[in-house]
Amino acid sequence: MNKKSYFFIDDVIWVFRDLHRERPASLFDNAYMKGLKEAHDAYGLKVQLNVFYRTDFYYGMDEFSLAEMTDAYKEEWQANKDWIKFGFHSKQEFPDYPFVNADYDDVAQCYDMTLKEIIRFAGEGMFSVAVVPHWLPMSKDGCRALSDRGIRLIGVSYGDKEAYNGDPTALPYGHAQRLLNNRKPETGIFTRVSPDAAITRSICSYNHLNTEEVEKTFTNFDSIPDPELNLRYKRMCNGPILNLIKKEDVRQWVLDCAKGDLLSSATHEQYFYKDYLAYQPDYMEKIMIMAKATNELGYEYMFWDEIIDEVM
């Protein structure tokens, strides 16, 4: 198989809000969608938009949900389904680790209502069989719910798992409460390797790979099978997470990470928006630099849906 690249954007909801309220003549008259299309047209970018069902009260009472999204662009979504897909992510941005101790019905309901709205406003064939859960950890019950709904590949946390010793200061941001609330037996902690130095200690759950497992699947199409749940698990990003690095470093990150047949990159939606607390004015420039460098290295953009039967 030729070298492939996978790109996804997490936490996607505000672009739907803007499309619904502003009603541009085309999807690509919207600034966010326009930027993605420019990268597609220039370098063949394909993007999986991992969606929230609704905005969060954290940002105020002006809330929006996918149930409100206009279906006026359904034909245009369908016309561009060769390079745009949607993926399940979470109900909303907060709390952190929404699925770490989730019951089956919680995940099933969240997935079903998200899929229902995506089909309504964007049509069939737009929802991916690959899932990157919000914050990554997913309980065994949650993984089973996704498998029962046709999901085949789930993103993971990774590293050496440890038992939680009961010390709440071992985790940042009050995350010990998320670990303990409705705690499942598979929930633990691990040391996270990430450019985000604020979160070096994290919670993990059922979809977690140890260091040896993730190294086997890091730069190739391999994944770790789960025969019991009929799922496979993989680290979904082995390249740059664009919102965590500076624009001038993006190209070198791509070059440094291009060590195998698979190169995957990611970012998060909210950093594009001027009213976001961590707004990045060079957001789209970083995507364009990443897409250009990836293309020049000979990688072809793909969705997991396109190759999953071949590699799994």
N, C-alpha and C positions, 0 to 999 in steps of 0.2 A: 504494500500500500504506500502511496506517496505521502510525503510529510503533510500533516494536517494541523490546523489551528482552530481553537475554540475560544470564543469571546462571549462573556456574559456580563450583564449589568444587574446588580441587586437593588432591592428596595424601590422598585418602580411603581409609582402611583401618581405623582404630580403631573406628569406629561398627559395622562388621561384626563385629569381635572382641567388642565388648560385647553386641551382639544375640545372637551365638552362645552366649556364656558365661552371660549373664544370663537369656536366654529370656523376655523380657516377653510378656504376653498379646498385645500388639499392637506393631507397629513403632513406633507413636507414643506408647507408654509409655516408650520410650527418650528421654532428655532431648534428645539431639541431633536426632533425627527429629521430636520434638514441637515444637521451636523452628522448624524449617523448615515444618512443617505449619501452625503458627499464622500465619506470614508468607504462606503460600499461601492460607489461608482468609480472611485479612483483606485482602490486596492482590493476589491472583492470582499470586503468585510461582511460577515454574517454575524448576527447578534441575537442572543437569547435574553429577553427581558423578563427577569424574575420578579413577579408582581406581588404587591400587597393588595389585599381586598379593599382597604380603606386607609385614609389618612389618619393621623393620630391626634388625640386631644392635646398632646404635648405641645403642639404648634397652635393651639387655640380652637375656638368653637366653630370656625369655618371648615367643617368637615366635608369629605367627599368620599363616595364609595363607587366601586365598579358597577353597582346596580343603577347608578345615575348616568353612566357613560353612554353617550349617543351611539347609535348604530349607523350613523350617516356615512361612516368611512369603511363599512364592511367590505365593499367591493375593492377598495384600495388596499386594505389589509390583505385580502386574498390575492390581489395582483402582485404583492410583494412578499408572499409567504416563502419564496425561495431563499430569502435572506433575513427574514424576521420571524422569530418564534417567541412564544411566551412560556414561562415556567412558573410552577408553584413556588411560593416563598414563605408567606405568613399572612395572618389576618391584618396586621398593622406593625408599625415599627417597634413599639414597646408593649410588654416588657422585653428585656433581653432574654435570650434563651427560651423562646416561647414553647418549644416542643421537647425540652430536655426530659420532662417527666409527663408528657402528654398521654392521656388515655386515647384508646382507639377512636372513640366517637368524636373527640375533639378534632383530631386530624382529618377524619373522614368528612365531617361537616364543613370544615374550613376549605378543604380541597374541592368538595362538591359545589359549594356556592361560588368559589372562584371560577372553576371550569364552566359552570352554567353561564356566567356573565361573559366570559371570554367568547364562548360559542355564540352567544346572542349578538354581541357587537362586532366580532371579528370573523365569525364563521368557523367551520370545522377545519381540523388539520393544523391548527395553530399552536396547540399545547404540547409541550415536549414530554417525552418519557424519561427525561433526566431532571432531577431535582437537586437544587442547592438550598437546603433549609436555612431559614434566617438564623444566624449565629452558628449554624451547622448541627449541633447535637439534636438527635431525634431518638425518642424512646423506642423500644422494641415494638410496643403496641402501635406507635405512630408509623414505624417502617412497615408493619404488617398492613395497616390501612392504606398506605401508598401502593404497596404491591398489589393489593386487591383491586386497585383502581388503574392498573396497567403500568405503573412506574417500574422501570427496570434498572435504573442506575441512580444512586444517591451519593451526594458529596459527603465528605467525612472531615472530622477533626483527626489529628494524628499526633503521635508521640507516645512516650512511655506513661501508661496509666497508673495512677496511684489511688489508694483509698483516702477518703477525706478524713482528717484527724479531728474534726470538730472545731477547729480554730477559724472563726469567721474572717480573721485578718489575712488568712492564706489566699483570699480571693479579693479582687478589686471591686469597687462600685456596689458593694452590698450583694454581690453575686452569690454569697453563701445562702441567702434566703431563697434564691431561685433553685439552688441545688437541693435544698431540704423540703421545699413545698411539694407535696404529693410525691415524695421521692420514690423512684423505682430502683430495684436492686442493681441495675446496670450503670447507674449514675456514679461518676467519680470525678477526679481532677487530673490535669496533666499540665506540663510546662509547654507553653505555646512558643514556637519560633516564628516571629513576625516582625515586620518593620514598625509595627505599632507597639512602642515600648511601654505604653500604659497598660497593656493587657498581656502580661507574660504568664499569668496563671489563669487557667480557664477550666470550665466544666466540660465534661464529655459524657456521652451516653452510649447507646447501642451501636450507632454508626461511627465507630472509632477504629482506626488502624494503628498498629504499633509501628515503630520505626522501620523494622525489617519489611513489613508488608507494604508500607508506602514507598519505600525505595525500589521495590520490585516493579511498581506500577507508575513510577514518577514521570518518566519521559516517553512512555509508550502507551499503547492502547489497552494494556492489561488492566484488570480490576480483580478485586477479591470476591469470590462467589459466596453466597449464602443460600445453600440448597433448601433450608427449612422455609425461608420466606420467598424464595425465587427472586432474589435481588442480587445486585452486585454493588460494590462500594469502591469509591475512588476519590483521591484528592483531585478536585476539579480545577484548581488553578496552580500551575507550576511556573508561571511567569509573573510579570508585574501586576500588582493591584494599583491601578493608576492613581487613585485618590491618595495613596500613601507615599507617593514619591514626587519629586520635583520634575518639571517639564524637561529640564536639561539632562536629567538622568534616564529618561524613558528609553531612548534608543540603546544605551549601554545595557540597561536591564534586559531588554529583548535579546541582545546579542549574547549576554552572559547566560541566559536561560535556555537558549536554543541548543540543547545538547542531545536531542533525540528526534523521534518521528512525530511527537506531539508537543505542541507549544500552546499553552492556554493562558489567557489574560482576563482581567476583570476590572470593574470599577463599580461605584455606587451612584445612583441617580442624583441624590440631593445636592451634591457638590456643584452641580451645574447652575443652581438657582441663587440669584443675588440676595434673596432674603434668608438664605440658610446661614446658620451661624459660622460654618466653615466653608463658605463659598470659594470656589476656585475659578477665577476668570479664564484660565487657560485650559479648562476641562476638555473642550472639544479639540484643542490643539494636541493635547496628550493622546487622545484617541487616534488622531490622524497620524501622529508620529509613530505610535505603536503599530497601526495598520500598515504603514509604509515599510517600516523595518521588517515586520513579519513577512510581508509580501516579497521583499527583496531577498530574503533568506530562502525563498522557494516554498513556503508553507501555503497550503490552500485552505481557506476557511471552510468549516463544516459544522453541522449539527450532529449530536450523538445519534439522533433519530435516523440519520442517513447511513450510518456505518455500524449501528449497534448489532445487527444480525451477523455482520461479517467478522466482528472482533470479539463477540461474546458467545 
